[in-house]
Amino acid sequence: MKRERVKIDTKQLKRAVSRFRGARVMVIGDIILDHYIWGEVSRISPEAPVPVVEVKRETKMLGGAANVINNLATLGATPFLCGVIGRDQTGKEIISKIESLGLSTEGIMRESERPTSVKTRVIAHNQQVVRFDKESKLEIKKSTVKRMLKVIEAKLQEMDVVVVSDYGKGVISSDLMVELRRLMENSTALVGVDPKTGNFEFYRGVDVITPNHYEAGAYCHMEIEDEDGLLVAGKMMLEQLDCGSVLITRGKDGMTLFERDGGITHIPTAARKVFDVTGAGDTVISTLCLGLAAGLDMKSSAVIANFAAGIVVGEVGTSAVKAEELKEAISINHGFHTRVKRVRKGGV
């Protein structure tokens, strides 16, 4: 396999982070509230072989597509969220949190019969003990899709990037994506997708898709166990989905970018410690698309997304990266260009 080292200009990356401010990003997807119960465990229950968690505090944070806009806003961009919530207390909490960021809630639709998605995680001693979900995975109503598309059409020309954040809760459907592609014909905005297993056929023709290696393997009906399997999966997705690029995130092994010109770039992880991968995919798609909006090429955008992911996995719970934190991470890794490897076209 022919390889060449790729020089990454970290000064250029930091300048790009400064250009994130004011970038206009539309996020379409499943809105979730992340509920954390924090406590301590000192004994096992006498009723069953399970730990007894003594609750110390609770926190509620934006999750799913709402976490994507939280990441974008924290990095200085101006995001606009399109999604669906229920007419319940959880939905009201989400609206309140989004408004507290100074962002519009015009694109958020409400369905009376639908519960707002909540993921509750019990954390003890920095470890997740259990998670329980309250949600509906049914597709949203066709009337809701029409209302959402009307808002998307009205706002689309203002946008630099469109992010599709699919958590499989019913917002992203074939009908929605067909109409979105039609609307995008008159737009210069790029489209990035954080996908969900089972929905890949919806994403044909997008500019970039960011599956993790489990999702990529599921789409390709194979387990990705080594680099050869990874290369097969990446090329298959590029070909079958007819997308511009595929960025496969690989946990401790970093990321691998597959591009239309045949280039494959392996990017090692920038994480120094990993406590929790919750929300890391949201951070990757957010920062990747902001890099593109700031004028970086796909490879440099993937590297900057890798730095951002390295920060959030070092925190327990859903978190967002600040612009200054990201610049600092880039500075710390100023020699990172020596570790990025590109497989030349025809080198496999």
Secondary structure, 3 states (H helix, E strand, C coil): CCEEECCCCHHHHHHHHHCCCCCEEEEEECEEEEEEEEEEEEEECCCCCCEEEEEEEEEEEEEEHHHHHHHHHHCCCEEEEEEEEECCHHHHHHHHHHHHCCCCCCCEEEECCCCCEEEEEEEECCEEEEEEEECCCCCCCHHHHHHHHHHHHHHHHHCCEEEEECCCCCCCCHHHHHHHHHHHCCCCCEEEEECCCCCHHHHCCCCEECCEHHHHHHHCCCCCCCHHHHHHHHHHHHHHHCCCEEEEECHHHCEEEEECCCCEEEECCCCCCCCCCCCHHHHHHHHHHHHHHCCCCHHHHHHHHHHHHHHHCCCCCCCCCCHHHHHHHHHHCCCHHHHCEEECCCCC
